[in-house]
Amino acid sequence: MYLKVMLEVINDFATNVKKQRKKLAMSQEELANKADVSIQTISSIENARHFPTYNKLIRLSNALQVHPAQLLIENCEFRNTEDKELQFVLVQAFKDLTPKQREIALHLVRSISEINI
């Protein structure tokens, strides 16, 4: 299950990077320069062959003018600043979990989202 989720995250990330780059009418070379990475890295990311380190993720999100979570989560839209802060805290916390803890956390979040309150 964990591997499947990670592959989905990588594919969503690749799609989101490419969509945002095109939305900004930016070439891969321009993005690479702004994010201080190689063109090959951008190409590999957009083709889901490479997932960036945390520092590269931050540089990419800055270059693409979006919050890092918006690159990681498909159709992630923030309604306000609190949503952005919450999303950032969740991504940071998730990053520090072991693979087993991530699997459990994901299961818990999915279970909570199914509760009608």
N, CA, C and O atoms as a Tinker XYZ file with bonds, in Angstrom:
   468  protein
     1  N      0.821000   -1.192000    0.000000    73     2
     2  CA     0.000000    0.000000    0.000000    64     1     3
     3  C      0.867000    1.258000    0.000000    63     2     4     5
     4  O      0.591000    2.195000   -0.750000    81     3
     5  N      1.898000    1.290000    0.822000    73     3     6
     6  CA     2.765000    2.457000    0.926000    64     5     7
     7  C      3.394000    2.779000   -0.421000    63     6     8     9
     8  O      3.437000    3.945000   -0.817000    81     7
     9  N      3.881000    1.775000   -1.129000    73     7    10
    10  CA     4.513000    1.992000   -2.430000    64     9    11
    11  C      3.519000    2.581000   -3.424000    63    10    12    13
    12  O      3.862000    3.481000   -4.190000    81    11
    13  N      2.297000    2.076000   -3.410000    73    11    14
    14  CA     1.265000    2.593000   -4.315000    64    13    15
    15  C      0.998000    4.068000   -4.033000    63    14    16    17
    16  O      0.888000    4.871000   -4.960000    81    15
    17  N      0.896000    4.420000   -2.764000    73    15    18
    18  CA     0.651000    5.814000   -2.378000    64    17    19
    19  C      1.816000    6.694000   -2.810000    63    18    20    21
    20  O      1.607000    7.788000   -3.334000    81    19
    21  N      3.025000    6.229000   -2.597000    73    19    22
    22  CA     4.197000    7.021000   -2.986000    64    21    23
    23  C      4.250000    7.225000   -4.496000    63    22    24    25
    24  O      4.604000    8.309000   -4.959000    81    23
    25  N      3.905000    6.206000   -5.263000    73    23    26
    26  CA     3.882000    6.348000   -6.721000    64    25    27
    27  C      2.831000    7.367000   -7.149000    63    26    28    29
    28  O      3.053000    8.144000   -8.078000    81    27
    29  N      1.691000    7.361000   -6.471000    73    27    30
    30  CA     0.650000    8.355000   -6.764000    64    29    31
    31  C      1.139000    9.761000   -6.445000    63    30    32    33
    32  O      0.899000   10.692000   -7.214000    81    31
    33  N      1.821000    9.920000   -5.321000    73    31    34
    34  CA     2.359000   11.229000   -4.931000    64    33    35
    35  C      3.371000   11.707000   -5.964000    63    34    36    37
    36  O      3.344000   12.869000   -6.369000    81    35
    37  N      4.256000   10.824000   -6.389000    73    35    38
    38  CA     5.277000   11.187000   -7.380000    64    37    39
    39  C      4.629000   11.568000   -8.701000    63    38    40    41
    40  O      5.028000   12.551000   -9.327000    81    39
    41  N      3.636000   10.803000   -9.132000    73    39    42
    42  CA     2.944000   11.122000  -10.392000    64    41    43
    43  C      2.168000   12.431000  -10.295000    63    42    44    45
    44  O      2.198000   13.239000  -11.222000    81    43
    45  N      1.472000   12.645000   -9.176000    73    43    46
    46  CA     0.754000   13.911000   -8.975000    64    45    47
    47  C      1.734000   15.079000   -8.964000    63    46    48    49
    48  O      1.480000   16.125000   -9.561000    81    47
    49  N      2.849000   14.886000   -8.283000    73    47    50
    50  CA     3.865000   15.933000   -8.208000    64    49    51
    51  C      4.367000   16.284000   -9.609000    63    50    52    53
    52  O      4.463000   17.459000   -9.964000    81    51
    53  N      4.683000   15.266000  -10.394000    73    51    54
    54  CA     5.170000   15.487000  -11.763000    64    53    55
    55  C      4.152000   16.276000  -12.581000    63    54    56    57
    56  O      4.500000   17.234000  -13.271000    81    55
    57  N      2.906000   15.865000  -12.495000    73    55    58
    58  CA     1.831000   16.547000  -13.228000    64    57    59
    59  C      1.670000   17.987000  -12.761000    63    58    60    61
    60  O      1.529000   18.897000  -13.579000    81    59
    61  N      1.690000   18.194000  -11.446000    73    59    62
    62  CA     1.490000   19.533000  -10.897000    64    61    63
    63  C      2.629000   20.481000  -11.245000    63    62    64    65
    64  O      2.392000   21.658000  -11.517000    81    63
    65  N      3.857000   19.988000  -11.240000    73    63    66
    66  CA     5.001000   20.825000  -11.617000    64    65    67
    67  C      4.854000   21.265000  -13.070000    63    66    68    69
    68  O      5.003000   22.444000  -13.391000    81    67
    69  N      4.563000   20.316000  -13.931000    73    67    70
    70  CA     4.438000   20.626000  -15.362000    64    69    71
    71  C      3.282000   21.597000  -15.624000    63    70    72    73
    72  O      3.431000   22.551000  -16.387000    81    71
    73  N      2.129000   21.351000  -14.989000    73    71    74
    74  CA     0.963000   22.237000  -15.166000    64    73    75
    75  C      1.282000   23.662000  -14.727000    63    74    76    77
    76  O      0.969000   24.624000  -15.428000    81    75
    77  N      1.907000   23.785000  -13.563000    73    75    78
    78  CA     2.203000   25.116000  -13.040000    64    77    79
    79  C      3.256000   25.817000  -13.895000    63    78    80    81
    80  O      3.167000   27.023000  -14.124000    81    79
    81  N      4.239000   25.078000  -14.361000    73    79    82
    82  CA     5.271000   25.667000  -15.230000    64    81    83
    83  C      4.627000   26.203000  -16.499000    63    82    84    85
    84  O      4.920000   27.318000  -16.930000    81    83
    85  N      3.751000   25.407000  -17.091000    73    83    86
    86  CA     3.076000   25.837000  -18.323000    64    85    87
    87  C      2.124000   26.999000  -18.055000    63    86    88    89
    88  O      1.997000   27.905000  -18.880000    81    87
    89  N      1.461000   26.973000  -16.912000    73    87    90
    90  CA     0.562000   28.070000  -16.542000    64    89    91
    91  C      1.324000   29.397000  -16.487000    63    90    92    93
    92  O      0.789000   30.446000  -16.845000    81    91
    93  N      2.565000   29.338000  -16.041000    73    91    94
    94  CA     3.407000   30.531000  -15.957000    64    93    95
    95  C      4.151000   30.808000  -17.264000    63    94    96    97
    96  O      4.970000   31.723000  -17.337000    81    95
    97  N      3.857000   30.006000  -18.301000    73    95    98
    98  CA     4.513000   30.138000  -19.612000    64    97    99
    99  C      6.032000   30.116000  -19.465000    63    98   100   101
   100  O      6.748000   30.938000  -20.038000    81    99
   101  N      6.493000   29.155000  -18.687000    73    99   102
   102  CA     7.910000   29.030000  -18.387000    64   101   103
   103  C      8.463000   27.774000  -19.055000    63   102   104   105
   104  O      7.823000   26.723000  -19.035000    81   103
   105  N      9.632000   27.883000  -19.637000    73   103   106
   106  CA    10.281000   26.707000  -20.220000    64   105   107
   107  C     10.943000   25.901000  -19.097000    63   106   108   109
   108  O     11.111000   26.389000  -17.980000    81   107
   109  N     11.312000   24.665000  -19.417000    73   107   110
   110  CA    12.035000   23.855000  -18.437000    64   109   111
   111  C     13.348000   24.537000  -18.068000    63   110   112   113
   112  O     13.768000   24.505000  -16.912000    81   111
   113  N     13.986000   25.146000  -19.045000    73   111   114
   114  CA    15.258000   25.833000  -18.789000    64   113   115
   115  C     15.063000   27.012000  -17.834000    63   114   116   117
   116  O     15.867000   27.218000  -16.925000    81   115
   117  N     13.997000   27.783000  -18.042000    73   115   118
   118  CA    13.727000   28.918000  -17.148000    64   117   119
   119  C     13.455000   28.442000  -15.726000    63   118   120   121
   120  O     13.952000   29.020000  -14.759000    81   119
   121  N     12.662000   27.383000  -15.612000    73   119   122
   122  CA    12.376000   26.844000  -14.283000    64   121   123
   123  C     13.654000   26.328000  -13.630000    63   122   124   125
   124  O     13.896000   26.576000  -12.449000    81   123
   125  N     14.458000   25.622000  -14.388000    73   123   126
   126  CA    15.720000   25.104000  -13.858000    64   125   127
   127  C     16.591000   26.243000  -13.328000    63   126   128   129
   128  O     17.167000   26.137000  -12.245000    81   127
   129  N     16.684000   27.320000  -14.087000    73   127   130
   130  CA    17.491000   28.469000  -13.654000    64   129   131
   131  C     16.929000   29.104000  -12.388000    63   130   132   133
   132  O     17.679000   29.422000  -11.465000    81   131
   133  N     15.620000   29.288000  -12.343000    73   131   134
   134  CA    14.995000   29.923000  -11.176000    64   133   135
   135  C     15.089000   29.051000   -9.928000    63   134   136   137
   136  O     15.200000   29.567000   -8.816000    81   135
   137  N     15.044000   27.737000  -10.108000    73   135   138
   138  CA    15.083000   26.809000   -8.969000    64   137   139
   139  C     16.503000   26.335000   -8.661000    63   138   140   141
   140  O     16.721000   25.589000   -7.706000    81   139
   141  N     17.452000   26.766000   -9.464000    73   139   142
   142  CA    18.860000   26.388000   -9.290000    64   141   143
   143  C     19.054000   24.868000   -9.331000    63   142   144   145
   144  O     19.701000   24.274000   -8.469000    81   143
   145  N     18.464000   24.267000  -10.369000    73   143   146
   146  CA    18.652000   22.839000  -10.639000    64   145   147
   147  C     18.955000   22.683000  -12.123000    63   146   148   149
   148  O     18.858000   23.649000  -12.879000    81   147
   149  N     19.316000   21.494000  -12.540000    73   147   150
   150  CA    19.613000   21.269000  -13.956000    64   149   151
   151  C     18.324000   21.079000  -14.760000    63   150   152   153
   152  O     17.279000   20.729000  -14.212000    81   151
   153  N     18.422000   21.313000  -16.052000    73   151   154
   154  CA    17.284000   21.069000  -16.944000    64   153   155
   155  C     16.925000   19.590000  -16.897000    63   154   156   157
   156  O     15.748000   19.233000  -16.935000    81   155
   157  N     17.929000   18.735000  -16.814000    73   155   158
   158  CA    17.689000   17.293000  -16.740000    64   157   159
   159  C     16.872000   16.940000  -15.488000    63   158   160   161
   160  O     16.016000   16.056000  -15.529000    81   159
   161  N     17.140000   17.633000  -14.385000    73   159   162
   162  CA    16.368000   17.390000  -13.162000    64   161   163
   163  C     14.903000   17.740000  -13.379000    63   162   164   165
   164  O     14.017000   16.988000  -12.975000    81   163
   165  N     14.645000   18.882000  -14.017000    73   163   166
   166  CA    13.259000   19.289000  -14.292000    64   165   167
   167  C     12.583000   18.258000  -15.190000    63   166   168   169
   168  O     11.448000   17.855000  -14.936000    81   167
   169  N     13.277000   17.836000  -16.231000    73   167   170
   170  CA    12.725000   16.835000  -17.142000    64   169   171
   171  C     12.413000   15.535000  -16.397000    63   170   172   173
   172  O     11.349000   14.945000  -16.583000    81   171
   173  N     13.340000   15.099000  -15.563000    73   171   174
   174  CA    13.140000   13.862000  -14.797000    64   173   175
   175  C     11.978000   13.982000  -13.816000    63   174   176   177
   176  O     11.223000   13.029000  -13.621000    81   175
   177  N     11.838000   15.153000  -13.201000    73   175   178
   178  CA    10.722000   15.378000  -12.274000    64   177   179
   179  C      9.403000   15.324000  -13.030000    63   178   180   181
   180  O      8.465000   14.650000  -12.605000    81   179
   181  N      9.331000   16.040000  -14.162000    73   179   182
   182  CA     8.081000   16.105000  -14.921000    64   181   183
   183  C      7.700000   14.767000  -15.545000    63   182   184   185
   184  O      6.539000   14.553000  -15.896000    81   183
   185  N      8.655000   13.879000  -15.683000    73   183   186
   186  CA     8.375000   12.545000  -16.217000    64   185   187
   187  C      8.294000   11.494000  -15.109000    63   186   188   189
   188  O      8.320000   10.292000  -15.372000    81   187
   189  N      8.194000   11.969000  -13.870000    73   187   190
   190  CA     8.037000   11.107000  -12.684000    64   189   191
   191  C      9.175000   10.101000  -12.522000    63   190   192   193
   192  O      8.969000    8.993000  -12.027000    81   191
   193  N     10.371000   10.495000  -12.940000    73   191   194
   194  CA    11.541000    9.622000  -12.769000    64   193   195
   195  C     12.416000   10.072000  -11.601000    63   194   196   197
   196  O     13.347000    9.371000  -11.205000    81   195
   197  N     12.108000   11.245000  -11.058000    73   195   198
   198  CA    12.920000   11.804000   -9.977000    64   197   199
   199  C     12.007000   12.560000   -9.025000    63   198   200   201
   200  O     11.101000   13.271000   -9.460000    81   199
   201  N     12.243000   12.407000   -7.729000    73   199   202
   202  CA    11.516000   13.185000   -6.734000    64   201   203
   203  C     12.547000   14.015000   -5.985000    63   202   204   205
   204  O     13.558000   13.481000   -5.530000    81   203
   205  N     12.305000   15.312000   -5.851000    73   203   206
   206  CA    13.336000   16.190000   -5.291000    64   205   207
   207  C     13.521000   16.045000   -3.788000    63   206   208   209
   208  O     12.652000   15.548000   -3.072000    81   207
   209  N     14.677000   16.493000   -3.341000    73   207   210
   210  CA    14.920000   16.608000   -1.907000    64   209   211
   211  C     14.038000   17.729000   -1.372000    63   210   212   213
   212  O     13.439000   18.481000   -2.141000    81   211
   213  N     13.964000   17.834000   -0.074000    73   211   214
   214  CA    13.151000   18.882000    0.545000    64   213   215
   215  C     13.603000   20.270000    0.076000    63   214   216   217
   216  O     12.770000   21.107000   -0.274000    81   215
   217  N     14.917000   20.516000    0.068000    73   215   218
   218  CA    15.426000   21.830000   -0.342000    64   217   219
   219  C     15.075000   22.145000   -1.790000    63   218   220   221
   220  O     14.718000   23.279000   -2.108000    81   219
   221  N     15.173000   21.162000   -2.660000    73   219   222
   222  CA    14.798000   21.384000   -4.064000    64   221   223
   223  C     13.296000   21.622000   -4.192000    63   222   224   225
   224  O     12.860000   22.434000   -5.008000    81   223
   225  N     12.514000   20.920000   -3.393000    73   223   226
   226  CA    11.063000   21.122000   -3.405000    64   225   227
   227  C     10.729000   22.574000   -3.064000    63   226   228   229
   228  O      9.883000   23.187000   -3.715000    81   227
   229  N     11.380000   23.113000   -2.065000    73   227   230
   230  CA    11.141000   24.500000   -1.662000    64   229   231
   231  C     11.559000   25.451000   -2.778000    63   230   232   233
   232  O     10.833000   26.395000   -3.089000    81   231
   233  N     12.715000   25.212000   -3.381000    73   231   234
   234  CA    13.175000   26.084000   -4.480000    64   233   235
   235  C     12.231000   25.997000   -5.674000    63   234   236   237
   236  O     11.933000   27.009000   -6.308000    81   235
   237  N     11.762000   24.794000   -5.981000    73   235   238
   238  CA    10.809000   24.623000   -7.086000    64   237   239
   239  C      9.500000   25.350000   -6.802000    63   238   240   241
   240  O      8.969000   26.041000   -7.671000    81   239
   241  N      8.984000   25.196000   -5.597000    73   239   242
   242  CA     7.712000   25.853000   -5.276000    64   241   243
   243  C      7.862000   27.367000   -5.320000    63   242   244   245
   244  O      6.952000   28.063000   -5.770000    81   243
   245  N      8.987000   27.884000   -4.864000    73   243   246
   246  CA     9.226000   29.327000   -4.952000    64   245   247
   247  C      9.298000   29.775000   -6.405000    63   246   248   249
   248  O      8.700000   30.785000   -6.775000    81   247
   249  N     10.022000   29.034000   -7.223000    73   247   250
   250  CA    10.156000   29.381000   -8.642000    64   249   251
   251  C      8.810000   29.310000   -9.358000    63   250   252   253
   252  O      8.545000   30.080000  -10.281000    81   251
   253  N      7.961000   28.376000   -8.920000    73   251   254
   254  CA     6.644000   28.208000   -9.544000    64   253   255
   255  C      5.551000   29.036000   -8.855000    63   254   256   257
   256  O      4.384000   28.988000   -9.244000    81   255
   257  N      5.945000   29.788000   -7.838000    73   255   258
   258  CA     5.046000   30.718000   -7.148000    64   257   259
   259  C      3.837000   30.030000   -6.515000    63   258   260   261
   260  O      2.721000   30.547000   -6.562000    81   259
   261  N      4.075000   28.855000   -5.923000    73   259   262
   262  CA     3.017000   28.127000   -5.222000    64   261   263
   263  C      3.559000   27.581000   -3.907000    63   262   264   265
   264  O      4.772000   27.506000   -3.709000    81   263
   265  N      2.665000   27.206000   -3.025000    73   263   266
   266  CA     3.035000   26.549000   -1.776000    64   265   267
   267  C      3.504000   25.133000   -2.116000    63   266   268   269
   268  O      2.955000   24.518000   -3.030000    81   267
   269  N      4.504000   24.598000   -1.408000    73   267   270
   270  CA     4.977000   23.239000   -1.704000    64   269   271
   271  C      3.867000   22.190000   -1.728000    63   270   272   273
   272  O      3.902000   21.275000   -2.550000    81   271
   273  N      2.892000   22.310000   -0.845000    73   271   274
   274  CA     1.796000   21.331000   -0.802000    64   273   275
   275  C      0.998000   21.317000   -2.093000    63   274   276   277
   276  O      0.439000   20.286000   -2.467000    81   275
   277  N      0.938000   22.458000   -2.780000    73   275   278
   278  CA     0.188000   22.515000   -4.030000    64   277   279
   279  C      0.875000   21.722000   -5.136000    63   278   280   281
   280  O      0.238000   21.346000   -6.120000    81   279
   281  N      2.150000   21.469000   -4.979000    73   279   282
   282  CA     2.851000   20.617000   -5.940000    64   281   283
   283  C      2.706000   19.146000   -5.562000    63   282   284   285
   284  O      2.762000   18.268000   -6.423000    81   283
   285  N      2.523000   18.887000   -4.292000    73   283   286
   286  CA     2.462000   17.504000   -3.815000    64   285   287
   287  C      1.077000   16.883000   -3.906000    63   286   288   289
   288  O      0.946000   15.672000   -4.088000    81   287
   289  N      0.050000   17.702000   -3.780000    73   287   290
   290  CA    -1.309000   17.183000   -3.692000    64   289   291
   291  C     -2.111000   17.628000   -4.899000    63   290   292   293
   292  O     -2.201000   18.821000   -5.189000    81   291
   293  N     -2.694000   16.668000   -5.599000    73   291   294
   294  CA    -3.493000   16.974000   -6.780000    64   293   295
   295  C     -4.678000   17.853000   -6.402000    63   294   296   297
   296  O     -5.359000   17.603000   -5.408000    81   295
   297  N     -4.913000   18.880000   -7.202000    73   295   298
   298  CA    -6.034000   19.808000   -7.007000    64   297   299
   299  C     -6.048000   20.448000   -5.623000    63   298   300   301
   300  O     -7.116000   20.686000   -5.058000    81   299
   301  N     -4.882000   20.723000   -5.083000    73   299   302
   302  CA    -4.795000   21.354000   -3.767000    64   301   303
   303  C     -5.000000   22.857000   -3.913000    63   302   304   305
   304  O     -4.187000   23.547000   -4.528000    81   303
   305  N     -6.071000   23.346000   -3.353000    73   303   306
   306  CA    -6.356000   24.784000   -3.370000    64   305   307
   307  C     -6.522000   25.249000   -1.929000    63   306   308   309
   308  O     -7.122000   24.561000   -1.104000    81   307
   309  N     -5.986000   26.417000   -1.645000    73   307   310
   310  CA    -6.100000   26.966000   -0.303000    64   309   311
   311  C     -7.157000   28.051000   -0.278000    63   310   312   313
   312  O     -7.205000   28.910000   -1.159000    81   311
   313  N     -7.997000   28.006000    0.732000    73   311   314
   314  CA    -9.033000   29.029000    0.869000    64   313   315
   315  C     -8.495000   30.257000    1.595000    63   314   316   317
   316  O     -8.949000   31.374000    1.350000    81   315
   317  N     -7.534000   30.054000    2.480000    73   315   318
   318  CA    -6.998000   31.184000    3.235000    64   317   319
   319  C     -5.614000   30.843000    3.774000    63   318   320   321
   320  O     -5.100000   29.745000    3.557000    81   319
   321  N     -5.023000   31.799000    4.477000    73   319   322
   322  CA    -3.676000   31.621000    5.021000    64   321   323
   323  C     -3.615000   30.475000    6.016000    63   322   324   325
   324  O     -2.620000   29.751000    6.060000    81   323
   325  N     -4.660000   30.295000    6.818000    73   323   326
   326  CA    -4.670000   29.200000    7.790000    64   325   327
   327  C     -4.574000   27.850000    7.093000    63   326   328   329
   328  O     -3.886000   26.952000    7.579000    81   327
   329  N     -5.257000   27.694000    5.956000    73   327   330
   330  CA    -5.169000   26.448000    5.192000    64   329   331
   331  C     -3.736000   26.202000    4.738000    63   330   332   333
   332  O     -3.248000   25.075000    4.813000    81   331
   333  N     -3.063000   27.240000    4.271000    73   331   334
   334  CA    -1.679000   27.098000    3.817000    64   333   335
   335  C     -0.787000   26.658000    4.968000    63   334   336   337
   336  O      0.036000   25.755000    4.817000    81   335
   337  N     -0.957000   27.300000    6.116000    73   335   338
   338  CA    -0.135000   26.965000    7.278000    64   337   339
   339  C     -0.406000   25.537000    7.746000    63   338   340   341
   340  O      0.526000   24.800000    8.066000    81   339
   341  N     -1.664000   25.151000    7.785000    73   339   342
   342  CA    -2.025000   23.794000    8.189000    64   341   343
   343  C     -1.425000   22.774000    7.229000    63   342   344   345
   344  O     -0.858000   21.768000    7.655000    81   343
   345  N     -1.551000   23.038000    5.941000    73   343   346
   346  CA    -1.017000   22.123000    4.938000    64   345   347
   347  C      0.493000   21.972000    5.107000    63   346   348   349
   348  O      1.023000   20.864000    5.026000    81   347
   349  N      1.180000   23.081000    5.339000    73   347   350
   350  CA     2.631000   23.049000    5.498000    64   349   351
   351  C      3.018000   22.233000    6.728000    63   350   352   353
   352  O      3.938000   21.417000    6.672000    81   351
   353  N      2.318000   22.451000    7.833000    73   351   354
   354  CA     2.594000   21.708000    9.065000    64   353   355
   355  C      2.373000   20.217000    8.843000    63   354   356   357
   356  O      3.173000   19.397000    9.293000    81   355
   357  N      1.292000   19.863000    8.151000    73   355   358
   358  CA     1.005000   18.451000    7.892000    64   357   359
   359  C      2.073000   17.811000    7.010000    63   358   360   361
   360  O      2.509000   16.689000    7.269000    81   359
   361  N      2.489000   18.521000    5.977000    73   359   362
   362  CA     3.533000   17.984000    5.089000    64   361   363
   363  C      4.825000   17.792000    5.869000    63   362   364   365
   364  O      5.494000   16.770000    5.716000    81   363
   365  N      5.181000   18.764000    6.704000    73   363   366
   366  CA     6.402000   18.653000    7.506000    64   365   367
   367  C      6.321000   17.469000    8.466000    63   366   368   369
   368  O      7.275000   16.702000    8.596000    81   367
   369  N      5.189000   17.324000    9.130000    73   367   370
   370  CA     5.027000   16.226000   10.082000    64   369   371
   371  C      5.088000   14.881000    9.368000    63   370   372   373
   372  O      5.719000   13.944000    9.858000    81   371
   373  N      4.437000   14.782000    8.220000    73   371   374
   374  CA     4.418000   13.543000    7.440000    64   373   375
   375  C      5.827000   13.162000    7.005000    63   374   376   377
   376  O      6.180000   11.982000    6.983000    81   375
   377  N      6.621000   14.152000    6.663000    73   375   378
   378  CA     7.992000   13.933000    6.193000    64   377   379
   379  C      8.845000   13.225000    7.249000    63   378   380   381
   380  O      9.748000   12.459000    6.913000    81   379
   381  N      8.552000   13.487000    8.524000    73   379   382
   382  CA     9.355000   12.934000    9.613000    64   381   383
   383  C      8.917000   11.543000   10.067000    63   382   384   385
   384  O      9.557000   10.946000   10.933000    81   383
   385  N      7.838000   11.024000    9.493000    73   383   386
   386  CA     7.330000    9.712000    9.897000    64   385   387
   387  C      8.082000    8.577000    9.207000    63   386   388   389
   388  O      8.636000    8.746000    8.120000    81   387
   389  N      8.086000    7.427000    9.858000    73   387   390
   390  CA     8.630000    6.224000    9.235000    64   389   391
   391  C      7.621000    5.741000    8.190000    63   390   392   393
   392  O      6.466000    6.166000    8.221000    81   391
   393  N      8.023000    4.873000    7.276000    73   391   394
   394  CA     7.064000    4.356000    6.293000    64   393   395
   395  C      5.827000    3.725000    6.936000    63   394   396   397
   396  O      4.715000    3.923000    6.448000    81   395
   397  N      6.002000    2.985000    8.000000    73   395   398
   398  CA     4.854000    2.356000    8.672000    64   397   399
   399  C      3.951000    3.419000    9.296000    63   398   400   401
   400  O      2.727000    3.325000    9.209000    81   399
   401  N      4.551000    4.428000    9.924000    73   399   402
   402  CA     3.766000    5.508000   10.512000    64   401   403
   403  C      2.995000    6.273000    9.433000    63   402   404   405
   404  O      1.855000    6.680000    9.657000    81   403
   405  N      3.606000    6.467000    8.279000    73   403   406
   406  CA     2.930000    7.160000    7.176000    64   405   407
   407  C      1.705000    6.373000    6.718000    63   406   408   409
   408  O      0.643000    6.939000    6.461000    81   407
   409  N      1.877000    5.064000    6.623000    73   407   410
   410  CA     0.763000    4.207000    6.207000    64   409   411
   411  C     -0.390000    4.312000    7.204000    63   410   412   413
   412  O     -1.552000    4.420000    6.810000    81   411
   413  N     -0.062000    4.281000    8.492000    73   411   414
   414  CA    -1.084000    4.392000    9.538000    64   413   415
   415  C     -1.742000    5.769000    9.498000    63   414   416   417
   416  O     -2.965000    5.874000    9.588000    81   415
   417  N     -0.937000    6.825000    9.364000    73   415   418
   418  CA    -1.475000    8.192000    9.321000    64   417   419
   419  C     -2.414000    8.367000    8.133000    63   418   420   421
   420  O     -3.479000    8.970000    8.260000    81   419
   421  N     -2.020000    7.844000    6.993000    73   419   422
   422  CA    -2.855000    7.954000    5.801000    64   421   423
   423  C     -4.180000    7.217000    6.003000    63   422   424   425
   424  O     -5.240000    7.711000    5.618000    81   423
   425  N     -4.109000    6.043000    6.605000    73   423   426
   426  CA    -5.324000    5.274000    6.894000    64   425   427
   427  C     -6.240000    6.050000    7.849000    63   426   428   429
   428  O     -7.454000    6.096000    7.649000    81   427
   429  N     -5.655000    6.656000    8.881000    73   427   430
   430  CA    -6.447000    7.428000    9.842000    64   429   431
   431  C     -7.120000    8.628000    9.182000    63   430   432   433
   432  O     -8.299000    8.891000    9.422000    81   431
   433  N     -6.380000    9.348000    8.360000    73   431   434
   434  CA    -6.944000   10.520000    7.685000    64   433   435
   435  C     -8.079000   10.107000    6.761000    63   434   436   437
   436  O     -9.121000   10.762000    6.718000    81   435
   437  N     -7.881000    9.030000    6.026000    73   435   438
   438  CA    -8.950000    8.549000    5.139000    64   437   439
   439  C    -10.181000    8.131000    5.943000    63   438   440   441
   440  O    -11.312000    8.387000    5.528000    81   439
   441  N     -9.964000    7.492000    7.084000    73   439   442
   442  CA   -11.088000    7.083000    7.935000    64   441   443
   443  C    -11.834000    8.300000    8.463000    63   442   444   445
   444  O    -13.065000    8.319000    8.475000    81   443
   445  N    -11.100000    9.309000    8.897000    73   443   446
   446  CA   -11.720000   10.528000    9.423000    64   445   447
   447  C    -12.523000   11.232000    8.337000    63   446   448   449
   448  O    -13.605000   11.754000    8.606000    81   447
   449  N    -12.006000   11.249000    7.126000    73   447   450
   450  CA   -12.699000   11.957000    6.040000    64   449   451
   451  C    -14.021000   11.284000    5.665000    63   450   452   453
   452  O    -14.880000   11.903000    5.036000    81   451
   453  N    -14.181000   10.026000    6.048000    73   451   454
   454  CA   -15.420000    9.308000    5.746000    64   453   455
   455  C    -16.506000    9.532000    6.799000    63   454   456   457
   456  O    -17.655000    9.135000    6.603000    81   455
   457  N    -16.145000   10.164000    7.910000    73   455   458
   458  CA   -17.109000   10.411000    8.984000    64   457   459
   459  C    -17.930000   11.647000    8.628000    63   458   460   461
   460  O    -17.378000   12.701000    8.312000    81   459
   461  N    -19.240000   11.506000    8.683000    73   459   462
   462  CA   -20.136000   12.641000    8.416000    64   461   463
   463  C    -20.443000   13.353000    9.723000    63   462   464   465
   464  O    -21.192000   12.849000   10.560000    81   463
   465  N    -19.865000   14.513000    9.883000    73   463   466
   466  CA   -20.087000   15.294000   11.115000    64   465   467
   467  C    -20.795000   16.580000   10.750000    63   466   468
   468  O    -21.086000   17.395000   11.626000    81   467
